[in-house]
Amino acid sequence: MRGARAGARAAAGTAAGAGVNLLALRSHNTALVLDLLRAAGAEGISRLELAERTGLTPQAVSKITARLREDGLAAEAGRRASTGGKPRTVLRLVPEAGHAVGVHLDRDELRVVLVDLRGAVVGERRSALDLGAGAEAVLGAVTEAVAGVLTGGRSAGPPDGTPVGGLDGVWAGSVGGVPPGQDHRAEPGGGDGGASGEGEGVAPDGHGGALPGGPDVAFPRRPDVPLPRGAEGAAPGDADVDVASPSRSAGTPPGVVRGRGDGALLGVGVVLPGPLDHARGVLHRVTGFPEWDGFPLREALAGRLGVPVVVDKDTNAAALGLAVGGEGGSFAYLHLGTGLGAGLVIGGSVHRGARTGAGEFGHQVIQLDGPPCGCGNRGCVEALCLGAVARGDIEEAARVLGAGAANLVGLLDIDVVLLGGRTVTSAPEPFLRGVGAVLEERARRTGQDAVPVRLAPGGGRAVAAGAAQLVLGPVFGRGDG
């Protein structure tokens, strides 16, 4: 049991003279309980079942669940008949008790989603973006979009996977156009809910979490809450955040604060094409945009937003979202959009590498005298694949992508290849057939079973939703968040 193993590790640390961080241990156990509550869904789970699955004592589980109920993170979900004695009370997670924001910065598009503790998207904004417009313009667009999704209500967008046409942010099937950058909502009764982020703006200075649109943002954050992994020291001015309403009990997992009304904002996950330094939140030479090299994106955005910020590659975020969503084992998520990259999950955890540079899949050279690539090499998978797409030869693009996937399968012996990104989702069948055919041919040569190829779920919002999981992961005990 994970809880029992955690206790054993703590005991071993004591014996070795290293000491025990009891608060961290208690937070770890609370995260285990929260994760099981999340997995149980609306049906809930009993305290006895929680004790059995975590390896914790019933007394420990009772204390943890009492704190979670006090903090508004758990609630009763009814009673269940037992084999003996009185019926057992079952508990459920309260999804609206906390939220996270996921930001996907693509080369030509910005997508921002608001998710609850289950990871369900409850708000979304999408607009055109020029990543080469300079830091001030890009940071301003992100700040405005985050403020808009926070103040724009809780209406969910279209079902996951629904195609969204163009860059104007209009949902498929909507009536009338929504201007770029406005909130896209589907209020009951047909109302449009009004534009988001309107009114006299407040200059975002990192104090009080001030965002454009004024101080009415309903997602406070406590300054004493530990930041998600990779966000240490990320929010200058946090000591001045007004936190009169929420409070956090000892033992609540890192990043969790007591919800108020619509819940607490736990942080913002921001993802974009690599390469970058996930641990420090600093960009490297983003392919095609060398001017971003060395830019401290995490620090800059945290200073504007006044909340913890985590930065990672878009492909890593998507892979994390898939793993949290139930994709098991080891897999590669191949993302073909304005560029080509991979997110790798090995043994259930995102693999970033020693320098957080793993997954630069698009820049493996497969044709020595091939066309030049934006990275400086020639004959990269990305250059060949995007060149074929530009010519309208989707079958050739799929074969090139399959060649790169076959190299990856041979190197890592993964269980499945998942395809995503706007270029793939615009013509999924040719890509599935083409990549699958190359992997089947490889299997015939090696005598092994062919690695299956599937379309990644989540559609266009998969990357942004995965970015939010970078914040939620540590809350539920996922160390790769």
Buried (B, 14 or more C-beta within 10 A) or exposed (E): EBBEEBBEEBEEBEEEEEEBEEEBBBBBBBBBBBBBBBEBEEEBBBBBBBBEBBBBEEEBBBBBBEBBBEBBBBBEBEEBEEEEEEEBBBBBBBBBBBBBBBBBBBBEBBBBBBBBBBBBBBBBBBBBBBBBEEBEEBBBBBBBBBBBBBBBBBBBBBEBBEEBEEBBBBBEEBEEEBEBBBBBBBEEEEEBBEBBBBEEBBEBBBBBBBBBBBEEBBBBBBBEBBBBBBBBEBBBBBEBBEBEBBBBBEBBBBBBBBBBEBBBBBBBBBBBBBBBBBBBBBBBBBBBBEEBEEBBBBBBBBBBBBBBBBBBBBBBBBBBBBBBBEBEEBBBBBBBBBBBBBBBBBEEBBBBEEEBBBBBBBBBBBBEEBEEBBBEBBBBBBBBBBBBBEEEBBBBBBBBBBBBBBBBBEEBEBBBBBBBBBBBBEBBEBBBBBBBBBBBEBBEEEEEEBBEBBBBBBBBBBBBBBBBBBBBBBBBBBEBB
